[in-house]
């Protein structure tokens, strides 16, 4: 398991840095040193969880300038200045500019270690606060991304928040058109990797010539002996997330290499001579059962278990109660004249009784046709029927129609009663019968 760096040392004195690293290691702190402050700056991200020990006097770029750059990146980052030629005005400037502490050489090691521990504890609290704030922000925004008021969509949003805050790899399952990439991006957006790269790869588009190079990169030598490096998708996703869409289509020989990546978190370019460590979260998406693919000999069972750190199953649109109407209205608003179009109870009936084999993608096409003055159904799908029992279809339809009308009227009982042309008591009885929570539709 990779140990997270607790301390970054930036000092051009190699002997001093090495001695400091040894002292920190004895105290149980994992540290790395940079002699070049520019390289150090490239390695420090906004939410770095550790502490920076920064020399003041360095060639090319002074520690005071580096401190200002780090404070611009993250004003809460704990930076402790270290110098062999310090004075009181310099210490005052450093603390005023945001330094956590100021030490002169030779170092008071016990005090320095105590300060580092305090800074790390404070930093840990700050990172958790940011993480919680980000999750709360994304939780509120998730309703507008993963749209739906049905119970299974509420549960899906809760699962996305739970998985997003973890570091496990994810397997996303859903029928064609159900929104697998949208859900995958939602998982990323509520995670600590939300600011990192997101690289989507369609595994069904691999060709024999390019399949390894596209994922893992390649190295070639010119006739002059110059090396040309072409990074693969995993390298491009380093520090972020890679989505392997249609994972069920991945060739078996590529599956072997992917299994190794999952186990070791390293890759090797084609014609490369060394392994490259990567920090990537993997999300795999599939529209079919991978267990069935395993039984057919088309997918490795050990790879399935590796990918399946957490599973997200997207419910098909036909199982999402009133959501077809809610989504249909949302899609209409995206059209220039969509806000002027009304969704009548008759149209709601058509939307709720359709099977939607193409799921949300098919529904969007239906909304596009309706906004263009055409029938919501094309010639090939107008006759699609449901396969469940009549009684369950009637109950589901009635519940869905009431929920859709409540959503359309922002939870107003009076407007819903008028739109459905039923007495208030009948509407109230049915709301109770179907355990509909009117509060869910008040906005």
C-alpha positions in Angstrom: 0.0 0.0 0.0 1.3 3.4 -0.9 2.2 5.6 2.1 0.9 9.1 1.8 3.6 11.8 2.1 3.3 13.6 5.4 6.0 16.3 4.9 7.5 17.9 1.8 11.0 19.4 2.3 12.1 22.2 -0.1 15.8 22.9 0.5 18.7 23.2 -1.9 21.2 21.8 0.7 21.2 18.1 -0.1 23.1 17.0 3.0 20.7 19.0 5.3 17.6 17.6 3.5 18.9 14.0 3.8 19.5 14.5 7.5 16.1 16.0 8.0 14.4 13.2 6.1 16.1 10.7 8.4 14.9 12.5 11.6 11.4 12.7 10.3 11.4 9.0 9.4 12.5 8.1 13.0 9.5 10.0 14.2 7.2 8.0 11.9 6.7 10.7 9.3 7.0 9.9 5.6 8.7 12.8 3.9 10.2 13.6 0.5 12.7 16.4 -0.4 13.0 18.7 -3.4 16.1 20.7 -4.2 14.3 22.5 -7.0 11.3 24.6 -5.7 9.7 24.7 -9.1 9.4 20.9 -9.1 8.1 21.0 -5.6 5.4 23.5 -6.6 4.2 21.2 -9.4 3.8 18.3 -6.9 1.8 20.2 -4.3 -2.0 20.2 -4.9 -4.6 22.4 -3.3 -5.8 19.7 -0.9 -2.4 18.3 0.0 -2.9 16.8 3.5 0.6 17.3 4.9 3.1 20.0 5.9 5.8 21.9 3.9 9.2 22.7 5.3 10.6 25.5 3.3 14.1 26.9 3.2 14.3 30.7 2.9 17.5 31.3 1.0 17.7 29.3 -2.3 19.1 30.2 -5.7 16.8 31.2 -8.6 13.6 31.3 -6.4 13.6 32.5 -2.8 11.7 30.8 -0.1 9.7 34.0 0.5 8.5 33.9 -3.1 7.7 30.2 -2.9 5.7 30.9 0.3 3.6 33.5 -1.5 2.9 31.0 -4.3 1.9 28.3 -1.9 -0.4 30.7 -0.1 -2.0 31.7 -3.4 -2.6 28.0 -4.1 -4.0 27.3 -0.6 -4.0 29.9 2.2 -4.6 27.2 4.8 -1.6 25.1 3.8 0.8 24.8 6.8 4.3 26.0 5.7 7.2 26.1 8.2 10.1 28.3 7.2 13.6 27.1 7.9 16.7 29.2 7.4 20.4 29.4 8.5 20.5 33.2 8.3 17.3 34.4 9.9 16.4 37.5 11.9 13.4 39.0 13.6 12.2 41.1 10.6 12.4 38.1 8.3 10.4 36.0 10.8 7.8 38.7 11.1 7.4 38.9 7.3 7.1 35.1 7.0 4.4 34.9 9.6 2.6 37.9 8.2 2.7 36.2 4.7 1.1 33.1 6.1 3.9 30.8 7.4 2.8 28.4 10.1 6.2 28.6 11.9 9.7 29.9 11.6 12.9 28.0 12.6 16.6 28.8 12.3 19.4 26.3 11.9 20.6 24.5 13.9 17.1 23.2 14.4 15.4 22.7 17.8 14.2 19.2 16.6 11.8 18.4 19.4 10.0 21.8 19.0 10.0 21.4 15.2 8.5 17.9 15.4 5.8 19.1 17.8 4.9 21.9 15.5 4.7 19.5 12.5 2.4 17.2 14.4 0.1 20.1 15.4 0.1 21.5 11.9 -0.8 18.0 10.5 -3.7 17.7 13.0 -5.0 21.1 12.1 -4.6 20.3 8.4 -6.5 17.1 8.8 -9.4 18.9 10.3 -9.4 21.5 7.5 -9.3 18.8 4.8 -12.2 17.0 6.4 -14.1 20.3 6.6 -13.6 20.9 2.9 -14.6 17.4 2.1 -17.8 17.7 4.0 -18.5 21.1 2.5 -17.9 19.7 -1.0 -20.2 16.7 -0.3 -23.0 19.0 1.0 -22.6 21.2 -2.0 -22.7 18.3 -4.4 -25.5 16.6 -2.5 -27.7 19.7 -3.2 -26.5 19.8 -6.8 -26.9 16.1 -7.3 -30.7 16.5 -7.5 -30.3 18.5 -10.7 -27.8 16.0 -12.2 -29.3 12.6 -11.3 -32.9 13.7 -11.8 -35.9 11.9 -10.3 -38.2 11.7 -7.3 -38.8 7.9 -7.4 -37.6 5.9 -4.4 -34.9 4.1 -6.4 -33.5 7.4 -7.7 -33.4 8.8 -4.2 -31.5 5.7 -3.1 -29.2 6.0 -6.1 -28.2 9.6 -5.2 -27.5 8.4 -1.6 -25.3 5.6 -2.9 -23.4 8.0 -5.2 -22.6 10.2 -2.2 -21.5 7.3 -0.1 -19.3 5.8 -2.9 -18.0 9.2 -3.9 -16.4 9.8 -0.5 -14.6 6.5 -0.7 -11.6 5.5 -2.7 -12.8 2.1 -4.1 -13.1 1.3 -7.8 -16.7 1.3 -9.1 -18.7 -0.9 -11.4 -21.7 0.9 -13.0 -24.5 -1.3 -14.4 -27.4 -0.1 -16.5 -29.3 -0.7 -19.7 -28.6 1.2 -22.9 -29.4 4.9 -22.5 -29.8 4.8 -18.8 -27.1 7.4 -18.1 -24.0 5.4 -17.1 -21.5 8.1 -18.0 -23.7 10.7 -16.2 -23.7 8.6 -13.1 -20.0 8.0 -13.4 -19.3 11.7 -13.6 -21.6 12.3 -10.6 -19.5 9.8 -8.5 -16.4 11.8 -9.5 -17.9 15.1 -8.8 -18.7 14.2 -5.1 -15.2 12.7 -4.6 -11.9 14.1 -3.6 -10.8 13.6 -7.3 -13.4 16.1 -8.5 -10.7 18.5 -9.7 -8.6 15.8 -11.3 -8.8 14.6 -15.0 -11.7 12.5 -16.1 -10.8 10.3 -19.1 -13.6 8.2 -20.7 -12.6 5.2 -22.9 -15.0 3.2 -25.0 -13.7 -0.4 -24.7 -15.9 -1.5 -27.6 -13.9 0.7 -30.0 -10.5 -0.9 -29.5 -8.7 -2.1 -32.6 -6.1 -4.8 -32.7 -3.4 -2.4 -33.6 -4.1 0.3 -31.0 -5.7 -1.4 -28.0 -2.6 -1.6 -25.8 -1.1 1.7 -26.9 -4.4 3.6 -26.4 -4.6 2.4 -22.7 -1.0 2.1 -21.6 0.9 4.4 -24.0 3.9 3.6 -26.2 7.6 4.5 -26.8 9.3 4.6 -30.2 12.8 5.4 -31.3 13.4 7.5 -34.4 16.2 6.7 -36.8 18.2 9.4 -35.0 17.8 7.5 -31.8 15.4 10.0 -30.3 12.6 8.6 -28.0 9.1 9.6 -28.7 6.7 9.0 -25.8 2.9 8.8 -26.4 1.1 8.6 -23.0 -1.9 6.3 -22.8 -5.2 7.0 -21.3 -4.2 5.7 -17.8 -1.3 8.2 -17.7 -3.6 11.0 -18.9 -6.0 10.1 -16.0 -3.2 10.2 -13.4 -4.4 11.9 -10.3 -8.0 11.6 -11.4 -10.5 9.0 -12.8 -10.7 6.8 -15.8 -14.1 5.5 -17.1 -13.9 2.2 -19.0 -17.2 2.2 -20.8 -18.6 -1.0 -22.3 -16.1 -3.0 -20.3 -17.8 -6.2 -21.4 -16.3 -5.6 -24.8 -12.7 -5.5 -23.7 -10.6 -8.2 -25.3 -9.3 -10.9 -23.0 -5.6 -10.1 -23.6 -6.3 -6.5 -22.6 -8.2 -7.8 -19.5 -5.0 -9.5 -18.4 -3.1 -6.2 -18.5 -5.9 -4.3 -16.8 -6.0 -6.9 -13.9 -2.3 -6.1 -13.3 -3.0 -2.4 -13.3 -5.7 -2.9 -10.7 -3.4 -5.0 -8.5 -0.2 -3.0 -8.8 -1.3 0.5 -9.8 1.5 0.5 -12.4 1.6 0.5 -16.2 4.3 -0.3 -18.7 4.2 1.4 -22.1 4.6 -0.6 -25.3 8.4 -0.8 -25.9 8.9 0.8 -22.6 11.7 -0.3 -20.2 10.3 0.6 -16.9 7.1 0.5 -14.9 5.2 3.7 -14.2 3.3 4.3 -11.0 -0.2 5.7 -11.4 -2.8 7.2 -9.1 -6.1 6.5 -10.8 -9.6 5.6 -9.7 -11.2 3.2 -12.1 -14.9 3.2 -13.0 -16.1 0.5 -15.3 -19.5 0.6 -17.0 -21.5 -2.2 -18.5 -24.9 -2.7 -20.1 -24.9 -6.5 -19.7 -24.3 -8.9 -16.8 -20.6 -9.5 -16.4 -21.4 -12.7 -14.6 -23.0 -14.0 -17.8 -19.9 -12.9 -19.7 -17.8 -14.9 -17.2 -19.9 -18.0 -17.7 -19.5 -17.5 -21.5 -15.7 -17.4 -21.1 -15.6 -13.8 -22.5 -14.7 -12.0 -19.2 -12.2 -12.9 -16.5 -13.8 -13.7 -13.2 -10.8 -12.4 -11.2 -11.0 -9.1 -13.1 -14.8 -8.8 -12.2 -14.0 -9.2 -8.5 -11.3 -6.6 -8.8 -13.5 -4.1 -10.5 -16.4 -4.7 -8.2 -15.2 -2.6 -5.3 -18.6 -1.0 -5.2 -21.5 -1.5 -7.6 -24.0 1.1 -8.8 -27.1 -0.3 -10.6 -29.1 2.3 -12.5 -32.8 1.5 -12.5 -34.4 1.4 -16.0 -36.8 4.2 -16.7 -39.9 1.9 -16.7 -39.2 1.3 -13.0 -39.0 4.9 -12.0 -42.6 5.8 -11.2 -43.3 9.5 -12.2 -39.7 10.2 -13.4 -40.5 9.9 -17.1 -42.8 12.9 -16.8 -40.4 14.9 -14.7 -37.5 14.3 -17.1 -39.7 15.0 -20.1 -40.6 18.4 -18.7 -36.9 19.0 -17.9 -35.9 18.2 -21.5 -38.7 20.4 -22.9 -37.2 23.4 -21.0 -34.0 22.9 -22.9 -35.8 23.9 -26.1 -36.3 27.5 -27.2 -40.1 27.1 -27.2 -40.2 24.3 -24.7 -41.4 26.4 -21.7 -44.6 27.3 -23.6 -45.5 23.6 -24.1 -47.8 21.9 -21.6 -47.7 18.3 -20.5 -51.4 17.3 -20.4 -52.8 14.4 -18.3 -53.2 12.6 -21.6 -49.6 13.0 -22.5 -48.6 12.0 -19.0 -50.6 8.8 -19.5 -48.7 8.1 -22.7 -45.3 8.8 -21.0 -46.1 6.6 -18.0 -47.5 3.7 -20.0 -44.6 3.4 -22.4 -41.9 0.8 -21.8 -38.9 3.0 -22.7 -36.5 0.3 -23.9 -34.0 3.1 -24.8 -34.4 4.6 -21.3 -33.5 8.3 -20.8 -31.9 8.6 -24.2 -35.1 7.5 -25.9 -37.2 9.9 -23.6 -35.0 12.8 -24.6 -35.6 12.0 -28.3 -39.3 11.9 -27.6 -39.1 15.3 -26.0 -37.1 16.7 -28.9 -39.8 15.4 -31.3 -42.6 16.9 -29.2 -40.9 20.3 -29.1 -40.6 20.1 -32.9 -44.4 19.5 -33.3 -44.1 15.8 -33.9 -45.5 12.7 -32.2 -43.5 11.7 -29.1 -43.1 8.2 -30.5 -41.4 7.2 -33.7 -42.9 4.7 -36.0 -41.0 1.7 -34.6 -41.7 2.2 -30.9 -45.3 3.5 -30.7 -46.6 0.0 -30.1 -44.2 -1.1 -27.4 -46.2 -2.6 -24.5 -45.4 -3.5 -20.9 -44.9 -7.1 -19.9 -45.9 -7.0 -16.2 -49.4 -7.8 -14.9 -52.4 -5.6 -15.6 -53.2 -5.0 -11.9 -49.6 -3.9 -11.1 -49.5 -1.8 -14.3 -52.7 0.0 -13.3 -51.5 0.6 -9.7 -48.1 1.8 -10.9 -49.7 4.0 -13.6 -52.1 5.6 -11.1 -49.4 6.2 -8.6 -47.0 7.6 -11.2 -49.7 9.9 -12.6 -50.5 11.3 -9.2 -46.8 11.8 -8.5 -46.2 13.4 -11.9 -49.1 15.8 -11.5 -47.9 16.7 -7.9 -44.5 17.4 -9.3 -45.9 19.4 -12.2 -47.9 21.5 -9.7 -45.1 21.9 -7.1 -47.0 19.8 -4.5 -50.3 21.7 -4.8 -53.2 19.5 -3.8 -55.7 21.9 -5.2 -54.1 22.1 -8.6 -53.5 18.3 -8.8 -57.1 17.7 -7.9 -58.3 20.0 -10.7 -55.8 18.5 -13.2 -56.9 15.0 -12.5 -60.6 15.9 -12.1 -61.0 13.9 -8.9 -62.4 14.9 -5.5 -60.0 16.0 -2.8 -60.9 13.0 -0.5 -60.3 10.6 -3.4 -56.9 12.2 -4.1 -56.0 12.1 -0.4 -57.0 8.4 -0.1 -54.8 7.5 -3.0 -51.9 9.5 -1.7 -52.2 7.5 1.5 -52.7 4.2 -0.4 -49.5 4.6 -2.4 -47.5 6.2 0.5 -46.8 9.3 -1.5 -45.0 12.0 0.4 -46.4 15.4 -0.8 -43.5 17.2 0.8 -41.2 15.7 -1.9 -42.9 17.8 -4.5 -43.2 21.2 -2.8 -40.5 22.7 -5.0 
